[in-house]
Structure formats: structure tokens, C-alpha cells
Amino acid sequence: MSNLEELQGRILAAMDRIGSGLEGLVPAPAPGESPEELKQLLEDERTANAQLEERVKALHRRQEALEAELAEARAAPAAGPGEDVTRAMADMEEAVSRLRAVNTRLRENNRLLREAKGGADSDVLNESMAAELDALRADHAAAGAEAETILAALGALVDEPAPATEGEA
């Protein structure tokens, strides 16, 4: 009989240890955070993540448009566009390259936010905001470089003498 009581005591002690171990696995909400507040924070994070993803998509569309314009400009015959056009195209290529790098960083931050599932720490959020600002700056620089390229090409066209027709000579 004492053997049975001993076994029962050991089983109860093991169950207590298991229970305390399980409590350590499930994080308790911080004081003042109810499940409703946590759900709202998660929903806010999801909304912010969706907004960041939309911005990334818009930047991708802009990047593809710039790449298409660059490819088109490269394919056009180089009938003496001048140094300004060449320099402007190089600036535009640099801006597009920077835009790609910033987009890569922004995608990585969005991945981290998705993996955090609402529990993102302030470092990840700060890095995400910095990446978004960099993306906006890169987009602005790419748009400026595109405008400079267009102005340089137009300037080269205006400076070129018009071809003479047969009746004018």
C-alpha cells in the first residue's frame, strides 16, 4: 500500500512539473494588455504590413517602368546625343540600382514583420520605417534622374541641326 501511495505522489509531482513547464512556454500577457488589446495590436501590424507591401508593389512597378525606359534608350540609335544624355543616363542607372537595393531591404523588413506576427520589436519597426524612407528617397531620386535624362535628350535634339530637304538648298 505504501508503494502505491509513493507512486501516486511521484505521479502528482511529475504532473506539477509538467504544468509549471507549460506555463513557461505560453507567454503571459504584459500587465495591462488584455487579449482584445493584443488582437488590436496584431490587426494594426497587419494593416501596416499590408500598406508596406502595397508600397513595395508600387516601387516594383516604377522600377520596371524605369528599366523599360532605360532599355529603350539604350536600343535607340545613338545619333550624337551628346555627353549630357550619356551622363543623365548613367545617373538614371545609378538611381535605379539604388532603388533595387532599397526595395530588397524593404522586402526583407516586411518578411521580418510577417514572421513577427504582431510581436515586432521597436528595432524591426524602426528599421522598417527607415527602409520605407530610403525607398521613397530612392524613388524620388530615380524620378529626378529620369527627368534629367529626358531634358538632356530633348536638349540634344534641339541643338542638332535639322536635316535639309531637297527644296531648301
TORKOL-4160 file (C-alpha; in steps of 0.2 Angstrom, whole numbers, padded with zeros to 4 digits, m for minus):
169
<pt num="1" X="0000" Y="0000" Z="0000"/>
<pt num="2" X="0014" Y="0012" Z="0004"/>
<pt num="3" X="0021" Y="0008" Z="m0013"/>
<pt num="4" X="0005" Y="0014" Z="m0021"/>
<pt num="5" X="0005" Y="0030" Z="m0011"/>
<pt num="6" X="0023" Y="0033" Z="m0016"/>
<pt num="7" X="0019" Y="0030" Z="m0034"/>
<pt num="8" X="0004" Y="0042" Z="m0033"/>
<pt num="9" X="0015" Y="0055" Z="m0025"/>
<pt num="10" X="0028" Y="0054" Z="m0039"/>
<pt num="11" X="0015" Y="0055" Z="m0052"/>
<pt num="12" X="0007" Y="0070" Z="m0044"/>
<pt num="13" X="0025" Y="0078" Z="m0043"/>
<pt num="14" X="0028" Y="0075" Z="m0061"/>
<pt num="15" X="0012" Y="0082" Z="m0066"/>
<pt num="16" X="0016" Y="0098" Z="m0056"/>
<pt num="17" X="0032" Y="0099" Z="m0065"/>
<pt num="18" X="0024" Y="0097" Z="m0082"/>
<pt num="19" X="0011" Y="0110" Z="m0078"/>
<pt num="20" X="0024" Y="0123" Z="m0072"/>
<pt num="21" X="0034" Y="0119" Z="m0088"/>
<pt num="22" X="0019" Y="0123" Z="m0099"/>
<pt num="23" X="0016" Y="0139" Z="m0090"/>
<pt num="24" X="0034" Y="0144" Z="m0095"/>
<pt num="25" X="0030" Y="0140" Z="m0114"/>
<pt num="26" X="0015" Y="0151" Z="m0115"/>
<pt num="27" X="0020" Y="0169" Z="m0113"/>
<pt num="28" X="0008" Y="0178" Z="m0101"/>
<pt num="29" X="0002" Y="0195" Z="m0107"/>
<pt num="30" X="0010" Y="0210" Z="m0100"/>
<pt num="31" X="0001" Y="0219" Z="m0086"/>
<pt num="32" X="m0012" Y="0230" Z="m0094"/>
<pt num="33" X="m0013" Y="0220" Z="m0110"/>
<pt num="34" X="m0029" Y="0211" Z="m0112"/>
<pt num="35" X="m0032" Y="0199" Z="m0126"/>
<pt num="36" X="m0043" Y="0212" Z="m0135"/>
<pt num="37" X="m0028" Y="0225" Z="m0135"/>
<pt num="38" X="m0016" Y="0211" Z="m0141"/>
<pt num="39" X="m0029" Y="0207" Z="m0155"/>
<pt num="40" X="m0030" Y="0226" Z="m0160"/>
<pt num="41" X="m0011" Y="0227" Z="m0160"/>
<pt num="42" X="m0010" Y="0212" Z="m0171"/>
<pt num="43" X="m0023" Y="0220" Z="m0183"/>
<pt num="44" X="m0013" Y="0236" Z="m0183"/>
<pt num="45" X="0003" Y="0227" Z="m0188"/>
<pt num="46" X="m0006" Y="0218" Z="m0201"/>
<pt num="47" X="m0013" Y="0234" Z="m0208"/>
<pt num="48" X="0004" Y="0242" Z="m0208"/>
<pt num="49" X="0012" Y="0227" Z="m0216"/>
<pt num="50" X="m0002" Y="0227" Z="m0230"/>
<pt num="51" X="0002" Y="0246" Z="m0233"/>
<pt num="52" X="0021" Y="0242" Z="m0234"/>
<pt num="53" X="0018" Y="0228" Z="m0246"/>
<pt num="54" X="0007" Y="0240" Z="m0257"/>
<pt num="55" X="0021" Y="0252" Z="m0257"/>
<pt num="56" X="0034" Y="0239" Z="m0262"/>
<pt num="57" X="0022" Y="0234" Z="m0276"/>
<pt num="58" X="0021" Y="0252" Z="m0282"/>
<pt num="59" X="0040" Y="0253" Z="m0281"/>
<pt num="60" X="0042" Y="0237" Z="m0291"/>
<pt num="61" X="0030" Y="0245" Z="m0305"/>
<pt num="62" X="0040" Y="0261" Z="m0305"/>
<pt num="63" X="0057" Y="0251" Z="m0306"/>
<pt num="64" X="0050" Y="0240" Z="m0320"/>
<pt num="65" X="0045" Y="0256" Z="m0330"/>
<pt num="66" X="0062" Y="0264" Z="m0327"/>
<pt num="67" X="0071" Y="0248" Z="m0333"/>
<pt num="68" X="0060" Y="0248" Z="m0348"/>
<pt num="69" X="0064" Y="0266" Z="m0352"/>
<pt num="70" X="0082" Y="0263" Z="m0350"/>
<pt num="71" X="0082" Y="0248" Z="m0361"/>
<pt num="72" X="0073" Y="0258" Z="m0374"/>
<pt num="73" X="0085" Y="0272" Z="m0373"/>
<pt num="74" X="0099" Y="0260" Z="m0375"/>
<pt num="75" X="0091" Y="0252" Z="m0390"/>
<pt num="76" X="0088" Y="0269" Z="m0398"/>
<pt num="77" X="0101" Y="0274" Z="m0411"/>
<pt num="78" X="0115" Y="0285" Z="m0404"/>
<pt num="79" X="0114" Y="0299" Z="m0417"/>
<pt num="80" X="0126" Y="0310" Z="m0407"/>
<pt num="81" X="0115" Y="0313" Z="m0391"/>
<pt num="82" X="0130" Y="0321" Z="m0383"/>
<pt num="83" X="0138" Y="0320" Z="m0366"/>
<pt num="84" X="0123" Y="0327" Z="m0356"/>
<pt num="85" X="0112" Y="0312" Z="m0362"/>
<pt num="86" X="0126" Y="0299" Z="m0358"/>
<pt num="87" X="0129" Y="0307" Z="m0340"/>
<pt num="88" X="0110" Y="0308" Z="m0337"/>
<pt num="89" X="0108" Y="0290" Z="m0342"/>
<pt num="90" X="0122" Y="0285" Z="m0330"/>
<pt num="91" X="0114" Y="0295" Z="m0316"/>
<pt num="92" X="0097" Y="0286" Z="m0320"/>
<pt num="93" X="0105" Y="0269" Z="m0320"/>
<pt num="94" X="0113" Y="0273" Z="m0303"/>
<pt num="95" X="0096" Y="0279" Z="m0296"/>
<pt num="96" X="0088" Y="0263" Z="m0302"/>
<pt num="97" X="0102" Y="0252" Z="m0295"/>
<pt num="98" X="0099" Y="0261" Z="m0278"/>
<pt num="99" X="0081" Y="0259" Z="m0279"/>
<pt num="100" X="0083" Y="0240" Z="m0282"/>
<pt num="101" X="0094" Y="0239" Z="m0266"/>
<pt num="102" X="0082" Y="0249" Z="m0256"/>
<pt num="103" X="0067" Y="0238" Z="m0262"/>
<pt num="104" X="0077" Y="0222" Z="m0257"/>
<pt num="105" X="0080" Y="0229" Z="m0239"/>
<pt num="106" X="0061" Y="0234" Z="m0238"/>
<pt num="107" X="0056" Y="0216" Z="m0244"/>
<pt num="108" X="0067" Y="0209" Z="m0230"/>
<pt num="109" X="0060" Y="0220" Z="m0217"/>
<pt num="110" X="0042" Y="0216" Z="m0222"/>
<pt num="111" X="0047" Y="0197" Z="m0221"/>
<pt num="112" X="0053" Y="0200" Z="m0203"/>
<pt num="113" X="0037" Y="0209" Z="m0199"/>
<pt num="114" X="0026" Y="0195" Z="m0206"/>
<pt num="115" X="0036" Y="0182" Z="m0196"/>
<pt num="116" X="0034" Y="0193" Z="m0180"/>
<pt num="117" X="0015" Y="0191" Z="m0181"/>
<pt num="118" X="0011" Y="0207" Z="m0172"/>
<pt num="119" X="0025" Y="0205" Z="m0159"/>
<pt num="120" X="0038" Y="0215" Z="m0169"/>
<pt num="121" X="0050" Y="0224" Z="m0158"/>
<pt num="122" X="0054" Y="0243" Z="m0159"/>
<pt num="123" X="0071" Y="0239" Z="m0169"/>
<pt num="124" X="0062" Y="0230" Z="m0183"/>
<pt num="125" X="0048" Y="0243" Z="m0184"/>
<pt num="126" X="0062" Y="0257" Z="m0184"/>
<pt num="127" X="0072" Y="0248" Z="m0197"/>
<pt num="128" X="0056" Y="0246" Z="m0207"/>
<pt num="129" X="0052" Y="0264" Z="m0207"/>
<pt num="130" X="0070" Y="0269" Z="m0211"/>
<pt num="131" X="0069" Y="0257" Z="m0226"/>
<pt num="132" X="0052" Y="0265" Z="m0232"/>
<pt num="133" X="0060" Y="0282" Z="m0231"/>
<pt num="134" X="0075" Y="0276" Z="m0241"/>
<pt num="135" X="0063" Y="0268" Z="m0254"/>
<pt num="136" X="0054" Y="0285" Z="m0255"/>
<pt num="137" X="0070" Y="0294" Z="m0257"/>
<pt num="138" X="0077" Y="0282" Z="m0270"/>
<pt num="139" X="0060" Y="0283" Z="m0279"/>
<pt num="140" X="0062" Y="0302" Z="m0279"/>
<pt num="141" X="0080" Y="0302" Z="m0285"/>
<pt num="142" X="0075" Y="0290" Z="m0299"/>
<pt num="143" X="0061" Y="0301" Z="m0305"/>
<pt num="144" X="0074" Y="0316" Z="m0304"/>
<pt num="145" X="0086" Y="0306" Z="m0314"/>
<pt num="146" X="0073" Y="0301" Z="m0327"/>
<pt num="147" X="0068" Y="0320" Z="m0329"/>
<pt num="148" X="0086" Y="0324" Z="m0331"/>
<pt num="149" X="0088" Y="0311" Z="m0345"/>
<pt num="150" X="0073" Y="0317" Z="m0354"/>
<pt num="151" X="0079" Y="0335" Z="m0353"/>
<pt num="152" X="0096" Y="0331" Z="m0359"/>
<pt num="153" X="0089" Y="0321" Z="m0374"/>
<pt num="154" X="0077" Y="0335" Z="m0378"/>
<pt num="155" X="0092" Y="0347" Z="m0377"/>
<pt num="156" X="0102" Y="0336" Z="m0388"/>
<pt num="157" X="0088" Y="0336" Z="m0401"/>
<pt num="158" X="0085" Y="0355" Z="m0400"/>
<pt num="159" X="0104" Y="0358" Z="m0403"/>
<pt num="160" X="0105" Y="0346" Z="m0418"/>
<pt num="161" X="0104" Y="0355" Z="m0435"/>
<pt num="162" X="0088" Y="0350" Z="m0444"/>
<pt num="163" X="0091" Y="0339" Z="m0460"/>
<pt num="164" X="0090" Y="0349" Z="m0476"/>
<pt num="165" X="0077" Y="0344" Z="m0488"/>
<pt num="166" X="0079" Y="0344" Z="m0507"/>
<pt num="167" X="0069" Y="0360" Z="m0510"/>
<pt num="168" X="0078" Y="0371" Z="m0497"/>
<pt num="169" X="0096" Y="0371" Z="m0504"/>
